[in-house]
Amino acid sequence: MKRILVILMFAVMSLNALALDLWVKGGVVQGAGSEKTEEMGYNAGLELSQGILGFVDLGAGVAYNGNLK
């Protein structure tokens, strides 16, 4: 148990040392089709980024788009 706790603490401190940002995003969207409005949906995303020059962020993320059927 102590070993897992030490590894977890090291991982958290390493993220802090690298100044990585973790963004959690979500929302509700209403799509618009070509002739009619499509059904309501939602999206959820997770993004990890790091500031490079003070005004530039470089990162990667994943998102999921679903519908509210």
Phi and psi in degrees as GROMACS dihedral restraints (atoms count N, CA, C in turn):
[ dihedral_restraints ]
;  ai    aj    ak    al  type     phi  dphi    fc
    3     4     5     6     1   -63.4    20    10
    4     5     6     7     1   -38.7    20    10
    6     7     8     9     1   -63.6    20    10
    7     8     9    10     1   -42.9    20    10
    9    10    11    12     1   -64.4    20    10
   10    11    12    13     1   -41.2    20    10
   12    13    14    15     1   -63.7    20    10
   13    14    15    16     1   -41.8    20    10
   15    16    17    18     1   -65.2    20    10
   16    17    18    19     1   -41.9    20    10
   18    19    20    21     1   -64.4    20    10
   19    20    21    22     1   -42.1    20    10
   21    22    23    24     1   -63.6    20    10
   22    23    24    25     1   -43.7    20    10
   24    25    26    27     1   -63.8    20    10
   25    26    27    28     1   -39.8    20    10
   27    28    29    30     1   -63.3    20    10
   28    29    30    31     1   -40.4    20    10
   30    31    32    33     1   -64.7    20    10
   31    32    33    34     1   -42.7    20    10
   33    34    35    36     1   -64.6    20    10
   34    35    36    37     1   -42.9    20    10
   36    37    38    39     1   -67.6    20    10
   37    38    39    40     1   -33.0    20    10
   39    40    41    42     1   -66.3    20    10
   40    41    42    43     1   -41.2    20    10
   42    43    44    45     1   -62.2    20    10
   43    44    45    46     1   -38.1    20    10
   45    46    47    48     1   -67.7    20    10
   46    47    48    49     1   -38.7    20    10
   48    49    50    51     1   -66.8    20    10
   49    50    51    52     1   -33.1    20    10
   51    52    53    54     1   -85.0    20    10
   52    53    54    55     1    -6.7    20    10
   54    55    56    57     1    57.3    20    10
   55    56    57    58     1    45.9    20    10
   57    58    59    60     1   -83.4    20    10
   58    59    60    61     1   141.0    20    10
   60    61    62    63     1  -109.5    20    10
   61    62    63    64     1   135.9    20    10
   63    64    65    66     1  -114.3    20    10
   64    65    66    67     1   120.9    20    10
   66    67    68    69     1  -113.0    20    10
   67    68    69    70     1   131.5    20    10
   69    70    71    72     1  -113.8    20    10
   70    71    72    73     1   123.4    20    10
   72    73    74    75     1  -126.3    20    10
   73    74    75    76     1   151.2    20    10
   75    76    77    78     1  -163.2    20    10
   76    77    78    79     1   162.4    20    10
   78    79    80    81     1  -179.5    20    10
   79    80    81    82     1   173.7    20    10
   81    82    83    84     1  -112.9    20    10
   82    83    84    85     1   133.0    20    10
   84    85    86    87     1  -125.1    20    10
   85    86    87    88     1   151.2    20    10
   87    88    89    90     1  -120.8    20    10
   88    89    90    91     1   108.0    20    10
   90    91    92    93     1   -74.1    20    10
   91    92    93    94     1   152.8    20    10
   93    94    95    96     1  -119.6    20    10
   94    95    96    97     1   118.2    20    10
   96    97    98    99     1   -83.2    20    10
   97    98    99   100     1  -174.8    20    10
   99   100   101   102     1   -71.2    20    10
  100   101   102   103     1   -37.9    20    10
  102   103   104   105     1  -117.8    20    10
  103   104   105   106     1   -27.2    20    10
  105   106   107   108     1  -137.5    20    10
  106   107   108   109     1   159.9    20    10
  108   109   110   111     1   -74.5    20    10
  109   110   111   112     1   130.2    20    10
  111   112   113   114     1   -80.0    20    10
  112   113   114   115     1   173.9    20    10
  114   115   116   117     1   -68.4    20    10
  115   116   117   118     1   156.1    20    10
  117   118   119   120     1   -64.4    20    10
  118   119   120   121     1   151.8    20    10
  120   121   122   123     1  -146.0    20    10
  121   122   123   124     1  -175.2    20    10
  123   124   125   126     1  -141.6    20    10
  124   125   126   127     1   163.2    20    10
  126   127   128   129     1  -140.3    20    10
  127   128   129   130     1   149.0    20    10
  129   130   131   132     1  -138.0    20    10
  130   131   132   133     1   134.7    20    10
  132   133   134   135     1  -140.9    20    10
  133   134   135   136     1   159.3    20    10
  135   136   137   138     1  -138.3    20    10
  136   137   138   139     1   128.8    20    10
  138   139   140   141     1  -136.4    20    10
  139   140   141   142     1   139.7    20    10
  141   142   143   144     1  -119.8    20    10
  142   143   144   145     1   125.8    20    10
  144   145   146   147     1  -140.0    20    10
  145   146   147   148     1   164.3    20    10
  147   148   149   150     1  -141.1    20    10
  148   149   150   151     1   133.6    20    10
  150   151   152   153     1   -72.4    20    10
  151   152   153   154     1   136.5    20    10
  153   154   155   156     1  -106.9    20    10
  154   155   156   157     1   -57.2    20    10
  156   157   158   159     1  -111.8    20    10
  157   158   159   160     1    10.5    20    10
  159   160   161   162     1    96.4    20    10
  160   161   162   163     1   -30.7    20    10
  162   163   164   165     1  -124.4    20    10
  163   164   165   166     1     2.5    20    10
  165   166   167   168     1  -122.0    20    10
  166   167   168   169     1   130.5    20    10
  168   169   170   171     1  -112.9    20    10
  169   170   171   172     1   137.0    20    10
  171   172   173   174     1  -119.8    20    10
  172   173   174   175     1   128.8    20    10
  174   175   176   177     1  -161.4    20    10
  175   176   177   178     1  -178.9    20    10
  177   178   179   180     1  -144.3    20    10
  178   179   180   181     1   154.6    20    10
  180   181   182   183     1  -159.4    20    10
  181   182   183   184     1   173.0    20    10
  183   184   185   186     1  -131.2    20    10
  184   185   186   187     1   151.6    20    10
  186   187   188   189     1  -142.7    20    10
  187   188   189   190     1   152.8    20    10
  189   190   191   192     1  -126.2    20    10
  190   191   192   193     1   129.3    20    10
  192   193   194   195     1  -112.5    20    10
  193   194   195   196     1   127.0    20    10
  195   196   197   198     1  -132.7    20    10
  196   197   198   199     1   173.0    20    10
  198   199   200   201     1  -119.6    20    10
  199   200   201   202     1   157.4    20    10
  201   202   203   204     1   -94.5    20    10
  202   203   204   205     1    50.8    20    10
